[in-house]
Amino acid sequence: MSIFSVAEAKNNLSKLIDLALKGEQVTITRHGAPVVELRPARPATRAISQADLDWLEANAIRPARPISEDAGALVSRMRDEEWER
């Protein structure tokens, strides 16, 4: 386990990242108290495949009825109906 102060970490960040990537526990302290631990970011569990995309397309939730107007037209119609009241 490696322990570095904030000032040391600031001056040696690249080195500390390399240590963490090699599996060494790197702790950064402030006024002697541990505040941060460096460790490698977790990689994605797996890549998204074409089969995943096909499944999403096949199982997508579709509107019960087709959309007859775009959002701008809907807002305009709602606004105009409100003004008529």
C-alpha positions in Angstrom: 0.0 0.0 0.0 1.4 3.4 -1.0 0.4 6.6 0.9 0.9 10.1 -0.5 0.0 13.5 0.7 -2.1 15.7 -1.6 1.0 17.7 -2.5 2.9 14.6 -3.4 0.0 13.2 -5.4 -0.2 16.5 -7.3 3.4 16.3 -8.3 3.4 12.5 -9.1 -0.1 11.9 -10.4 1.0 10.0 -13.5 3.2 7.7 -11.4 0.3 7.1 -9.0 -2.1 6.2 -11.8 0.5 3.7 -13.1 0.8 2.2 -9.6 -3.0 1.8 -9.3 -3.2 0.3 -12.8 -0.6 -2.3 -11.7 -2.9 -3.3 -8.8 -1.2 -1.4 -6.0 -3.4 0.3 -3.4 -2.7 4.1 -3.6 -4.1 6.3 -0.8 -3.9 10.1 -0.8 -4.0 11.8 2.6 -4.9 15.4 3.7 -3.4 16.5 7.0 -2.4 12.8 7.6 -5.9 11.5 7.2 -6.8 9.2 4.2 -9.2 11.0 1.9 -9.0 9.3 -1.5 -8.0 5.8 -2.8 -6.9 5.4 -6.4 -8.0 2.3 -8.3 -8.6 1.4 -11.9 -12.0 2.1 -13.3 -14.1 -0.9 -13.9 -14.4 -1.9 -17.6 -17.8 -2.5 -19.1 -18.9 -6.0 -18.4 -19.2 -6.8 -22.1 -19.6 -5.0 -25.4 -23.1 -4.4 -26.8 -23.7 -6.8 -29.6 -25.9 -6.6 -32.6 -28.1 -9.3 -31.0 -28.6 -6.9 -28.1 -29.7 -4.1 -30.4 -32.0 -6.5 -32.3 -33.6 -7.5 -29.0 -34.2 -3.9 -28.0 -35.8 -3.1 -31.3 -38.0 -6.2 -31.1 -39.1 -5.4 -27.6 -39.4 -1.6 -27.8 -42.6 -0.2 -26.3 -44.6 1.4 -29.0 -47.4 4.0 -28.7 -50.8 2.5 -28.6 -51.9 4.7 -31.5 -49.8 6.4 -34.1 -48.6 9.9 -33.4 -50.7 12.3 -35.5 -48.8 15.5 -34.8 -45.4 16.6 -33.7 -44.7 18.2 -30.3 -44.7 21.7 -31.6 -48.1 21.3 -33.3 -49.5 19.7 -30.1 -48.3 22.6 -27.9 -49.7 25.2 -30.3 -53.1 23.4 -30.4 -53.2 23.2 -26.6 -52.3 26.8 -26.3 -55.0 27.9 -28.9 -57.6 25.7 -27.1 -56.7 27.4 -23.8 -57.1 30.9 -25.3 -60.6 30.0 -26.7 -61.9 29.2 -23.2 
